[in-house]
Amino acid sequence: MPKIQLTNFICHYKYENFGHEKTLVFSNSLGTNLSMWEDNITVLSHHFNILRYDKRGHGDSTISQDQVSIADLGNDVIELLNYLKLDQVYFCGLSIGGSIGQWLGINHPTRFEKIVISNTAAKIGTEEGWQTRIKQVTENGLESILTGTAERWFTPDYRAKNPDKVQEILNSFKATSLQGYTACCYAVAGADFREQLHHLEVPTLIIAGTKDEVTTVEDGKFIQKRTPIESLVTLDAAHLSNMEHPEEFAKHIIHFTQH
Ligand SMILES: O=C(O)CC1=CCC(=O)O1
């Protein structure tokens, strides 16, 4: 798959041109790579070309900084769009990807026709919580938070019925660079859109998981109340709702973007 040298890192991406006019860009969550969207592609390929990428220090993308901000990660998206000559796209980001989506919608509204932010919040967790996690993985490695990660990402029902899929994504989690993971933890720790949401004027859909304990339905409603244009739908899922309900997730995107 292609890689491109952007200003700050080598970005691994996958652009699938299905012959449509419009492109949908996917932005992953913390500790995942672009394969997290695999089960959403078939349905969406009938409507959009799809651009997926690994953010800094994730998947096959490199990183050379110990800390990054959501603005850094947002600017990476703009650079990639410029390189691929994509003037205006749809965007879908989950968790930290949803934080990137909020930043992009506020700071680069003309580049995005519509934005989907899933399993995210105006502020995800607390500074203290993120510092604790950074210390934990720095001292004991990503493996030390594997069980908790699986429990945050998937409901018990999904874990029981899809052991191979869970194992596959946990393998990619373990393979994530520690520097990449912690640098992006700093980005999440420092992101707070609570006072900026009224500037998010790009039409935005919020997808929340009713069993997501990291970014709750209440977090979604908080965004909904403060943005001028938005709608919110829920899925019976934990944090990686796009994997638990791939077709429903995709259908929400299609319905939102086509109406
Ligand atoms: O792995 C987690 O804790 C969930 C999460 C928070 C931000 C993100 O991108 O994933």
Ligand as a Chemical Component Dictionary entry (heavy atoms), coordinates in Angstrom:
data_LIG
# 
_chem_comp.id                   LIG 
_chem_comp.type                 NON-POLYMER 
_chem_comp.pdbx_formal_charge   0 
_chem_comp.three_letter_code    LIG 
# 
loop_
_chem_comp_atom.comp_id 
_chem_comp_atom.atom_id 
_chem_comp_atom.alt_atom_id 
_chem_comp_atom.type_symbol 
_chem_comp_atom.charge 
_chem_comp_atom.model_Cartn_x 
_chem_comp_atom.model_Cartn_y 
_chem_comp_atom.model_Cartn_z 
_chem_comp_atom.pdbx_ordinal 
LIG O1 O1 O 0 -8.724  2.777 23.949 1  
LIG C1 C1 C 0 -9.422  3.598 24.522 2  
LIG O2 O2 O 0 -9.275  3.885 25.688 3  
LIG C2 C2 C 0 -10.498 4.320 23.816 4  
LIG C3 C3 C 0 -10.034 5.549 23.160 5  
LIG C4 C4 C 0 -9.958  6.798 23.658 6  
LIG C5 C5 C 0 -9.499  7.708 22.628 7  
LIG C6 C6 C 0 -9.400  6.787 21.481 8  
LIG O3 O3 O 0 -9.119  7.070 20.324 9  
LIG O4 O4 O 0 -9.691  5.526 21.858 10 
# 
loop_
_chem_comp_bond.comp_id 
_chem_comp_bond.atom_id_1 
_chem_comp_bond.atom_id_2 
_chem_comp_bond.value_order 
_chem_comp_bond.pdbx_ordinal 
LIG O1 C1 DOUB 1  
LIG C1 O2 SING 2  
LIG C1 C2 SING 3  
LIG C2 C3 SING 4  
LIG C3 C4 DOUB 5  
LIG C3 O4 SING 6  
LIG C4 C5 SING 7  
LIG C5 C6 SING 8  
LIG C6 O3 DOUB 9  
LIG C6 O4 SING 10 
# 
